[in-house]
Amino acid sequence: MTSKELLYVEDALGHEKFMKCCSKDTSAMLQDPALSAYIGGLEKKHEEIYNKFLNLL
């Protein structure tokens, strides 16, 4: 992996971690159960993407 590709993966990991944390926090604050469940699903999706990028390293 080139240094440029490594920088891209590191950047993508940071973005996915941020999105996962935002989704988790937002889901916990919501009072609507359906909306909270949807945002919880987004959290899981971002965690999956994070793990896929992590496996590239």
PDB file of N, CA, C and O in Angstrom:
ATOM      1  N   MET A   1       0.856  -1.174   0.000  1.00  0.00           N
ATOM      2  CA  MET A   1       0.000   0.000   0.000  1.00  0.00           C
ATOM      3  C   MET A   1       0.898   1.233   0.000  1.00  0.00           C
ATOM      4  O   MET A   1       1.841   1.336   0.785  1.00  0.00           O
ATOM      5  N   THR A   2       0.588   2.153  -0.888  1.00  0.00           N
ATOM      6  CA  THR A   2       1.388   3.379  -0.963  1.00  0.00           C
ATOM      7  C   THR A   2       1.035   4.301   0.192  1.00  0.00           C
ATOM      8  O   THR A   2       0.016   4.116   0.858  1.00  0.00           O
ATOM      9  N   SER A   3       1.876   5.284   0.422  1.00  0.00           N
ATOM     10  CA  SER A   3       1.625   6.233   1.511  1.00  0.00           C
ATOM     11  C   SER A   3       0.354   7.045   1.251  1.00  0.00           C
ATOM     12  O   SER A   3      -0.363   7.400   2.186  1.00  0.00           O
ATOM     13  N   LYS A   4       0.081   7.333  -0.016  1.00  0.00           N
ATOM     14  CA  LYS A   4      -1.127   8.088  -0.354  1.00  0.00           C
ATOM     15  C   LYS A   4      -2.374   7.245  -0.057  1.00  0.00           C
ATOM     16  O   LYS A   4      -3.365   7.759   0.462  1.00  0.00           O
ATOM     17  N   GLU A   5      -2.319   5.965  -0.384  1.00  0.00           N
ATOM     18  CA  GLU A   5      -3.447   5.075  -0.096  1.00  0.00           C
ATOM     19  C   GLU A   5      -3.643   4.914   1.407  1.00  0.00           C
ATOM     20  O   GLU A   5      -4.775   4.866   1.888  1.00  0.00           O
ATOM     21  N   LEU A   6      -2.551   4.832   2.139  1.00  0.00           N
ATOM     22  CA  LEU A   6      -2.631   4.719   3.593  1.00  0.00           C
ATOM     23  C   LEU A   6      -3.281   5.958   4.193  1.00  0.00           C
ATOM     24  O   LEU A   6      -4.099   5.848   5.107  1.00  0.00           O
ATOM     25  N   LEU A   7      -2.928   7.125   3.691  1.00  0.00           N
ATOM     26  CA  LEU A   7      -3.543   8.364   4.171  1.00  0.00           C
ATOM     27  C   LEU A   7      -5.042   8.366   3.898  1.00  0.00           C
ATOM     28  O   LEU A   7      -5.828   8.819   4.730  1.00  0.00           O
ATOM     29  N   TYR A   8      -5.437   7.859   2.729  1.00  0.00           N
ATOM     30  CA  TYR A   8      -6.854   7.796   2.395  1.00  0.00           C
ATOM     31  C   TYR A   8      -7.584   6.876   3.367  1.00  0.00           C
ATOM     32  O   TYR A   8      -8.655   7.224   3.863  1.00  0.00           O
ATOM     33  N   VAL A   9      -7.019   5.714   3.640  1.00  0.00           N
ATOM     34  CA  VAL A   9      -7.665   4.759   4.556  1.00  0.00           C
ATOM     35  C   VAL A   9      -7.755   5.347   5.960  1.00  0.00           C
ATOM     36  O   VAL A   9      -8.782   5.213   6.626  1.00  0.00           O
ATOM     37  N   GLU A  10      -6.686   5.996   6.409  1.00  0.00           N
ATOM     38  CA  GLU A  10      -6.716   6.621   7.741  1.00  0.00           C
ATOM     39  C   GLU A  10      -7.782   7.714   7.812  1.00  0.00           C
ATOM     40  O   GLU A  10      -8.480   7.839   8.819  1.00  0.00           O
ATOM     41  N   ASP A  11      -7.905   8.492   6.762  1.00  0.00           N
ATOM     42  CA  ASP A  11      -8.916   9.548   6.711  1.00  0.00           C
ATOM     43  C   ASP A  11     -10.320   8.943   6.730  1.00  0.00           C
ATOM     44  O   ASP A  11     -11.205   9.423   7.439  1.00  0.00           O
ATOM     45  N   ALA A  12     -10.510   7.898   5.952  1.00  0.00           N
ATOM     46  CA  ALA A  12     -11.819   7.235   5.908  1.00  0.00           C
ATOM     47  C   ALA A  12     -12.164   6.620   7.261  1.00  0.00           C
ATOM     48  O   ALA A  12     -13.321   6.664   7.679  1.00  0.00           O
ATOM     49  N   LEU A  13     -11.181   6.050   7.949  1.00  0.00           N
ATOM     50  CA  LEU A  13     -11.416   5.501   9.285  1.00  0.00           C
ATOM     51  C   LEU A  13     -11.882   6.594  10.244  1.00  0.00           C
ATOM     52  O   LEU A  13     -12.803   6.385  11.034  1.00  0.00           O
ATOM     53  N   GLY A  14     -11.246   7.746  10.171  1.00  0.00           N
ATOM     54  CA  GLY A  14     -11.641   8.865  11.027  1.00  0.00           C
ATOM     55  C   GLY A  14     -13.057   9.326  10.752  1.00  0.00           C
ATOM     56  O   GLY A  14     -13.809   9.612  11.684  1.00  0.00           O
ATOM     57  N   HIS A  15     -13.430   9.401   9.480  1.00  0.00           N
ATOM     58  CA  HIS A  15     -14.789   9.821   9.124  1.00  0.00           C
ATOM     59  C   HIS A  15     -15.823   8.811   9.603  1.00  0.00           C
ATOM     60  O   HIS A  15     -16.862   9.186  10.147  1.00  0.00           O
ATOM     61  N   GLU A  16     -15.536   7.538   9.401  1.00  0.00           N
ATOM     62  CA  GLU A  16     -16.491   6.505   9.816  1.00  0.00           C
ATOM     63  C   GLU A  16     -16.628   6.441  11.332  1.00  0.00           C
ATOM     64  O   GLU A  16     -17.727   6.224  11.843  1.00  0.00           O
ATOM     65  N   LYS A  17     -15.539   6.625  12.048  1.00  0.00           N
ATOM     66  CA  LYS A  17     -15.600   6.648  13.513  1.00  0.00           C
ATOM     67  C   LYS A  17     -16.458   7.816  13.986  1.00  0.00           C
ATOM     68  O   LYS A  17     -17.274   7.672  14.897  1.00  0.00           O
ATOM     69  N   PHE A  18     -16.265   8.978  13.353  1.00  0.00           N
ATOM     70  CA  PHE A  18     -17.051  10.164  13.694  1.00  0.00           C
ATOM     71  C   PHE A  18     -18.542   9.925  13.430  1.00  0.00           C
ATOM     72  O   PHE A  18     -19.381  10.248  14.271  1.00  0.00           O
ATOM     73  N   MET A  19     -18.869   9.356  12.259  1.00  0.00           N
ATOM     74  CA  MET A  19     -20.267   9.102  11.915  1.00  0.00           C
ATOM     75  C   MET A  19     -20.894   8.081  12.860  1.00  0.00           C
ATOM     76  O   MET A  19     -22.061   8.211  13.230  1.00  0.00           O
ATOM     77  N   LYS A  20     -20.129   7.071  13.250  1.00  0.00           N
ATOM     78  CA  LYS A  20     -20.633   6.065  14.187  1.00  0.00           C
ATOM     79  C   LYS A  20     -20.954   6.698  15.536  1.00  0.00           C
ATOM     80  O   LYS A  20     -22.000   6.428  16.127  1.00  0.00           O
ATOM     81  N   CYS A  21     -20.047   7.540  16.015  1.00  0.00           N
ATOM     82  CA  CYS A  21     -20.267   8.215  17.304  1.00  0.00           C
ATOM     83  C   CYS A  21     -21.462   9.165  17.242  1.00  0.00           C
ATOM     84  O   CYS A  21     -22.262   9.220  18.176  1.00  0.00           O
ATOM     85  N   CYS A  22     -21.585   9.913  16.140  1.00  0.00           N
ATOM     86  CA  CYS A  22     -22.715  10.834  15.986  1.00  0.00           C
ATOM     87  C   CYS A  22     -24.042  10.069  15.940  1.00  0.00           C
ATOM     88  O   CYS A  22     -25.032  10.484  16.543  1.00  0.00           O
ATOM     89  N   SER A  23     -24.046   8.971  15.231  1.00  0.00           N
ATOM     90  CA  SER A  23     -25.259   8.163  15.127  1.00  0.00           C
ATOM     91  C   SER A  23     -25.650   7.601  16.483  1.00  0.00           C
ATOM     92  O   SER A  23     -26.826   7.597  16.847  1.00  0.00           O
ATOM     93  N   LYS A  24     -24.664   7.128  17.226  1.00  0.00           N
ATOM     94  CA  LYS A  24     -24.933   6.555  18.552  1.00  0.00           C
ATOM     95  C   LYS A  24     -25.503   7.616  19.491  1.00  0.00           C
ATOM     96  O   LYS A  24     -26.491   7.373  20.184  1.00  0.00           O
ATOM     97  N   ASP A  25     -24.884   8.780  19.509  1.00  0.00           N
ATOM     98  CA  ASP A  25     -25.343   9.867  20.378  1.00  0.00           C
ATOM     99  C   ASP A  25     -26.740  10.336  19.991  1.00  0.00           C
ATOM    100  O   ASP A  25     -27.585  10.570  20.856  1.00  0.00           O
ATOM    101  N   THR A  26     -26.979  10.470  18.699  1.00  0.00           N
ATOM    102  CA  THR A  26     -28.278  10.938  18.216  1.00  0.00           C
ATOM    103  C   THR A  26     -29.366   9.924  18.529  1.00  0.00           C
ATOM    104  O   THR A  26     -30.460  10.297  18.952  1.00  0.00           O
ATOM    105  N   SER A  27     -29.079   8.658  18.325  1.00  0.00           N
ATOM    106  CA  SER A  27     -30.048   7.606  18.600  1.00  0.00           C
ATOM    107  C   SER A  27     -30.448   7.602  20.072  1.00  0.00           C
ATOM    108  O   SER A  27     -31.614   7.377  20.398  1.00  0.00           O
ATOM    109  N   ALA A  28     -29.497   7.847  20.953  1.00  0.00           N
ATOM    110  CA  ALA A  28     -29.776   7.860  22.393  1.00  0.00           C
ATOM    111  C   ALA A  28     -30.641   9.053  22.793  1.00  0.00           C
ATOM    112  O   ALA A  28     -31.390   8.973  23.767  1.00  0.00           O
ATOM    113  N   MET A  29     -30.545  10.155  22.052  1.00  0.00           N
ATOM    114  CA  MET A  29     -31.296  11.367  22.408  1.00  0.00           C
ATOM    115  C   MET A  29     -32.726  11.373  21.862  1.00  0.00           C
ATOM    116  O   MET A  29     -33.584  12.091  22.377  1.00  0.00           O
ATOM    117  N   LEU A  30     -32.980  10.584  20.832  1.00  0.00           N
ATOM    118  CA  LEU A  30     -34.290  10.627  20.188  1.00  0.00           C
ATOM    119  C   LEU A  30     -35.353   9.946  21.035  1.00  0.00           C
ATOM    120  O   LEU A  30     -35.093   8.938  21.692  1.00  0.00           O
ATOM    121  N   GLN A  31     -36.553  10.511  21.009  1.00  0.00           N
ATOM    122  CA  GLN A  31     -37.666   9.934  21.754  1.00  0.00           C
ATOM    123  C   GLN A  31     -38.558   9.076  20.878  1.00  0.00           C
ATOM    124  O   GLN A  31     -39.256   8.199  21.387  1.00  0.00           O
ATOM    125  N   ASP A  32     -38.550   9.305  19.587  1.00  0.00           N
ATOM    126  CA  ASP A  32     -39.337   8.509  18.649  1.00  0.00           C
ATOM    127  C   ASP A  32     -38.640   7.153  18.452  1.00  0.00           C
ATOM    128  O   ASP A  32     -37.524   7.107  17.935  1.00  0.00           O
ATOM    129  N   PRO A  33     -39.282   6.056  18.854  1.00  0.00           N
ATOM    130  CA  PRO A  33     -38.631   4.744  18.766  1.00  0.00           C
ATOM    131  C   PRO A  33     -38.275   4.330  17.334  1.00  0.00           C
ATOM    132  O   PRO A  33     -37.227   3.725  17.112  1.00  0.00           O
ATOM    133  N   ALA A  34     -39.125   4.646  16.379  1.00  0.00           N
ATOM    134  CA  ALA A  34     -38.854   4.260  14.996  1.00  0.00           C
ATOM    135  C   ALA A  34     -37.640   5.015  14.446  1.00  0.00           C
ATOM    136  O   ALA A  34     -36.779   4.427  13.792  1.00  0.00           O
ATOM    137  N   LEU A  35     -37.583   6.291  14.712  1.00  0.00           N
ATOM    138  CA  LEU A  35     -36.457   7.099  14.247  1.00  0.00           C
ATOM    139  C   LEU A  35     -35.168   6.693  14.962  1.00  0.00           C
ATOM    140  O   LEU A  35     -34.102   6.642  14.348  1.00  0.00           O
ATOM    141  N   SER A  36     -35.268   6.409  16.241  1.00  0.00           N
ATOM    142  CA  SER A  36     -34.114   5.968  17.004  1.00  0.00           C
ATOM    143  C   SER A  36     -33.578   4.641  16.465  1.00  0.00           C
ATOM    144  O   SER A  36     -32.366   4.448  16.372  1.00  0.00           O
ATOM    145  N   ALA A  37     -34.479   3.737  16.113  1.00  0.00           N
ATOM    146  CA  ALA A  37     -34.067   2.447  15.548  1.00  0.00           C
ATOM    147  C   ALA A  37     -33.401   2.640  14.190  1.00  0.00           C
ATOM    148  O   ALA A  37     -32.421   1.963  13.879  1.00  0.00           O
ATOM    149  N   TYR A  38     -33.921   3.549  13.389  1.00  0.00           N
ATOM    150  CA  TYR A  38     -33.324   3.830  12.076  1.00  0.00           C
ATOM    151  C   TYR A  38     -31.906   4.368  12.231  1.00  0.00           C
ATOM    152  O   TYR A  38     -30.990   3.923  11.540  1.00  0.00           O
ATOM    153  N   ILE A  39     -31.728   5.323  13.137  1.00  0.00           N
ATOM    154  CA  ILE A  39     -30.406   5.903  13.366  1.00  0.00           C
ATOM    155  C   ILE A  39     -29.476   4.844  13.969  1.00  0.00           C
ATOM    156  O   ILE A  39     -28.280   4.830  13.678  1.00  0.00           O
ATOM    157  N   GLY A  40     -30.022   3.963  14.804  1.00  0.00           N
ATOM    158  CA  GLY A  40     -29.220   2.860  15.331  1.00  0.00           C
ATOM    159  C   GLY A  40     -28.731   1.952  14.215  1.00  0.00           C
ATOM    160  O   GLY A  40     -27.614   1.438  14.279  1.00  0.00           O
ATOM    161  N   GLY A  41     -29.556   1.749  13.193  1.00  0.00           N
ATOM    162  CA  GLY A  41     -29.147   0.972  12.033  1.00  0.00           C
ATOM    163  C   GLY A  41     -28.019   1.651  11.272  1.00  0.00           C
ATOM    164  O   GLY A  41     -27.117   0.990  10.758  1.00  0.00           O
ATOM    165  N   LEU A  42     -28.078   2.978  11.205  1.00  0.00           N
ATOM    166  CA  LEU A  42     -26.994   3.724  10.556  1.00  0.00           C
ATOM    167  C   LEU A  42     -25.687   3.567  11.331  1.00  0.00           C
ATOM    168  O   LEU A  42     -24.608   3.469  10.747  1.00  0.00           O
ATOM    169  N   GLU A  43     -25.809   3.545  12.661  1.00  0.00           N
ATOM    170  CA  GLU A  43     -24.616   3.343  13.491  1.00  0.00           C
ATOM    171  C   GLU A  43     -23.957   1.997  13.158  1.00  0.00           C
ATOM    172  O   GLU A  43     -22.738   1.910  13.015  1.00  0.00           O
ATOM    173  N   LYS A  44     -24.779   0.961  13.039  1.00  0.00           N
ATOM    174  CA  LYS A  44     -24.243  -0.363  12.713  1.00  0.00           C
ATOM    175  C   LYS A  44     -23.625  -0.382  11.316  1.00  0.00           C
ATOM    176  O   LYS A  44     -22.597  -1.024  11.102  1.00  0.00           O
ATOM    177  N   LYS A  45     -24.245   0.317  10.370  1.00  0.00           N
ATOM    178  CA  LYS A  45     -23.718   0.381   9.017  1.00  0.00           C
ATOM    179  C   LYS A  45     -22.345   1.060   8.995  1.00  0.00           C
ATOM    180  O   LYS A  45     -21.429   0.600   8.314  1.00  0.00           O
ATOM    181  N   HIS A  46     -22.214   2.146   9.737  1.00  0.00           N
ATOM    182  CA  HIS A  46     -20.929   2.854   9.789  1.00  0.00           C
ATOM    183  C   HIS A  46     -19.874   2.010  10.509  1.00  0.00           C
ATOM    184  O   HIS A  46     -18.691   2.076  10.175  1.00  0.00           O
ATOM    185  N   GLU A  47     -20.295   1.228  11.483  1.00  0.00           N
ATOM    186  CA  GLU A  47     -19.347   0.335  12.149  1.00  0.00           C
ATOM    187  C   GLU A  47     -18.848  -0.742  11.179  1.00  0.00           C
ATOM    188  O   GLU A  47     -17.669  -1.095  11.190  1.00  0.00           O
ATOM    189  N   GLU A  48     -19.748  -1.258  10.345  1.00  0.00           N
ATOM    190  CA  GLU A  48     -19.353  -2.246   9.339  1.00  0.00           C
ATOM    191  C   GLU A  48     -18.355  -1.645   8.347  1.00  0.00           C
ATOM    192  O   GLU A  48     -17.353  -2.274   8.009  1.00  0.00           O
ATOM    193  N   ILE A  49     -18.631  -0.442   7.891  1.00  0.00           N
ATOM    194  CA  ILE A  49     -17.734   0.224   6.950  1.00  0.00           C
ATOM    195  C   ILE A  49     -16.379   0.485   7.612  1.00  0.00           C
ATOM    196  O   ILE A  49     -15.331   0.299   6.993  1.00  0.00           O
ATOM    197  N   TYR A  50     -16.411   0.917   8.876  1.00  0.00           N
ATOM    198  CA  TYR A  50     -15.173   1.153   9.626  1.00  0.00           C
ATOM    199  C   TYR A  50     -14.337  -0.127   9.674  1.00  0.00           C
ATOM    200  O   TYR A  50     -13.130  -0.098   9.431  1.00  0.00           O
ATOM    201  N   ASN A  51     -14.982  -1.241   9.988  1.00  0.00           N
ATOM    202  CA  ASN A  51     -14.271  -2.518  10.081  1.00  0.00           C
ATOM    203  C   ASN A  51     -13.711  -2.956   8.723  1.00  0.00           C
ATOM    204  O   ASN A  51     -12.632  -3.546   8.664  1.00  0.00           O
ATOM    205  N   LYS A  52     -14.427  -2.675   7.638  1.00  0.00           N
ATOM    206  CA  LYS A  52     -13.920  -3.006   6.313  1.00  0.00           C
ATOM    207  C   LYS A  52     -12.662  -2.215   5.982  1.00  0.00           C
ATOM    208  O   LYS A  52     -11.705  -2.758   5.430  1.00  0.00           O
ATOM    209  N   PHE A  53     -12.668  -0.932   6.320  1.00  0.00           N
ATOM    210  CA  PHE A  53     -11.470  -0.113   6.098  1.00  0.00           C
ATOM    211  C   PHE A  53     -10.329  -0.587   6.997  1.00  0.00           C
ATOM    212  O   PHE A  53      -9.177  -0.634   6.568  1.00  0.00           O
ATOM    213  N   LEU A  54     -10.649  -0.935   8.237  1.00  0.00           N
ATOM    214  CA  LEU A  54      -9.633  -1.398   9.161  1.00  0.00           C
ATOM    215  C   LEU A  54      -8.989  -2.688   8.672  1.00  0.00           C
ATOM    216  O   LEU A  54      -7.794  -2.898   8.881  1.00  0.00           O
ATOM    217  N   ASN A  55      -9.749  -3.538   8.035  1.00  0.00           N
ATOM    218  CA  ASN A  55      -9.220  -4.789   7.516  1.00  0.00           C
ATOM    219  C   ASN A  55      -8.265  -4.566   6.341  1.00  0.00           C
ATOM    220  O   ASN A  55      -7.486  -5.457   6.002  1.00  0.00           O
ATOM    221  N   LEU A  56      -8.319  -3.401   5.725  1.00  0.00           N
ATOM    222  CA  LEU A  56      -7.384  -3.094   4.640  1.00  0.00           C
ATOM    223  C   LEU A  56      -5.961  -2.916   5.163  1.00  0.00           C
ATOM    224  O   LEU A  56      -4.988  -3.091   4.430  1.00  0.00           O
ATOM    225  N   LEU A  57      -5.859  -2.567   6.441  1.00  0.00           N
ATOM    226  CA  LEU A  57      -4.541  -2.365   7.026  1.00  0.00           C
ATOM    227  C   LEU A  57      -4.034  -3.683   7.485  1.00  0.00           C
ATOM    228  O   LEU A  57      -2.927  -3.767   8.018  1.00  0.00           O
TER     229      LEU A  57
END
